């Protein structure tokens, strides 16, 4: 995704490169992951409620 339009129209300048942002987010996650492990909730392993798409899969 390009940020050229935001740079041109709004004068936006990112504070961090994509690499730096990814590393910062990963480091934050590592520092806080204990708080996530204690929470219960929906994960990516729970099937998505597909509604009409699930019905369409029965026919195709």
N, C-alpha and C positions, 0 to 999 in steps of 0.2 A: 504494500500500500504506500503510495506516495504522499508526502506532506508538502509538496511544492505549492499547492493552492493555499494552504494555511500559512505557509511562509510568505507567499506573495501578497495575499489579501489581509492577513492579520499581523504580519511581522513575527510569526511564531518561530522560535528557535529552541529545539529540544535541549534539555539540560544534560541528558545522558544519551549515549549511543545505544543502539539495540543490544549490543553485547553487554555493555555496562548495566543496562536496565535488567536484563535477564539474570546476570550474576547477582545483582543487588536483591532481586526478588527471591532467587534461590537461597541466598544467604539468610534472608529474613525467614523463609520457610523453615530452614534447618534450625534456626534459633527458636522457632515457635512450634515446631511439629509436635511436641509433647501435648500441647493444648488441643491439637486436632485429633490425636489418637484417643482421647477420652470422650470425644463427642460421638453421638450416634446420629445417623441421618442417611440420606440417600447417597449412594455412590454410583460410579459408572457401571457397576455390575448389576444394578437393578434395571430390569427391562423398561424401556421407555413406553409410556402409554401412547399407543399409535393411533387409536381411534379409527378414522376412515382409512388411513394407510394400512392398518392391520387387516381391515376387511378386504381391501384391494389385493393384498398379498395372498389371500385365500384363492383368488381367481387367476393370478398370474404367476 
